[in-house]
């Protein structure tokens, strides 16, 4: 039932914004790919810098931080693989 409602809402949304999506696709397709690459590199650098600052702040509070623990600390919590390995270690 919920999937059917979600599909209907998605279909209505696509119908209402189709012209905007077409314009956006043309803009992306005609973009200078060097600028797209520069944007991706800038975003990756920003994420790396944020992770380094987060690790530094956690260490200054006395928290022992390893790279896998930072990766596992996602907004949705640890993924199934991390939960399985934590359960196996216990």
C-alpha positions as CSV (number, residue, x, y, z in Angstrom):
1,X,0.0,0.0,0.0
2,X,2.7,2.5,1.0
3,X,4.8,1.6,-2.1
4,X,1.8,2.2,-4.3
5,X,1.2,5.7,-2.8
6,X,4.9,6.5,-3.1
7,X,4.8,5.5,-6.8
8,X,1.8,7.6,-7.4
9,X,3.3,10.6,-5.7
10,X,6.5,10.2,-7.6
11,X,4.6,9.9,-10.9
12,X,2.7,13.1,-10.2
13,X,5.9,14.9,-9.2
14,X,7.7,13.8,-12.4
15,X,4.8,15.0,-14.5
16,X,4.7,18.4,-12.8
17,X,8.5,19.1,-13.0
18,X,9.4,17.3,-16.3
19,X,10.2,20.5,-18.1
20,X,12.6,21.6,-15.4
21,X,14.2,18.2,-15.3
22,X,14.8,18.4,-19.1
23,X,16.4,21.8,-18.7
24,X,18.6,20.6,-15.9
25,X,19.7,17.6,-17.9
26,X,20.7,19.8,-20.8
27,X,22.7,22.1,-18.5
28,X,24.5,19.1,-17.0
29,X,25.1,17.6,-20.4
30,X,26.5,20.8,-21.8
31,X,28.6,21.6,-18.7
32,X,32.4,21.9,-19.0
33,X,33.5,18.6,-17.5
34,X,36.7,20.1,-16.1
35,X,34.6,22.3,-13.8
36,X,32.6,19.3,-12.8
37,X,35.8,17.5,-12.0
38,X,37.1,20.5,-10.0
39,X,33.8,20.5,-8.1
40,X,34.1,16.8,-7.2
41,X,37.7,17.3,-6.1
42,X,36.7,20.3,-4.0
43,X,33.9,18.4,-2.3
44,X,36.1,15.4,-1.6
45,X,38.8,17.8,-0.1
46,X,36.1,19.4,2.1
47,X,34.9,16.0,3.4
48,X,38.5,15.0,4.1
49,X,39.2,18.2,6.0
50,X,36.0,17.9,8.0
51,X,37.0,14.3,9.0
52,X,40.4,15.4,10.1
53,X,39.0,18.2,12.2
54,X,36.5,15.8,13.7
55,X,39.2,13.3,14.6
56,X,41.4,16.1,16.1
57,X,38.5,17.4,18.3
58,X,37.6,13.9,19.4
59,X,41.2,13.1,20.3
60,X,41.4,16.4,22.3
61,X,38.5,15.1,24.3
62,X,40.3,11.9,25.1
63,X,38.4,9.7,22.7
64,X,40.5,7.1,20.9
65,X,39.5,7.4,17.2
66,X,40.4,5.0,14.4
67,X,39.5,5.4,10.8
68,X,37.0,2.5,10.7
69,X,35.1,3.9,13.7
70,X,34.7,7.3,11.9
71,X,33.5,5.5,8.8
72,X,31.0,3.4,10.9
73,X,29.6,6.5,12.6
74,X,27.0,7.4,10.1
75,X,23.7,9.3,10.7
76,X,21.8,6.0,10.2
77,X,24.1,4.1,12.6
78,X,26.4,1.3,11.9
79,X,25.7,-0.8,8.8
80,X,24.8,-4.5,8.9
81,X,28.4,-5.6,8.4
82,X,29.6,-3.5,11.3
83,X,26.8,-4.9,13.5
84,X,27.7,-8.4,12.6
85,X,31.4,-7.9,13.3
86,X,30.6,-6.2,16.6
87,X,28.4,-9.1,17.6
88,X,31.0,-11.7,16.6
89,X,33.7,-9.9,18.7
90,X,31.4,-9.9,21.8
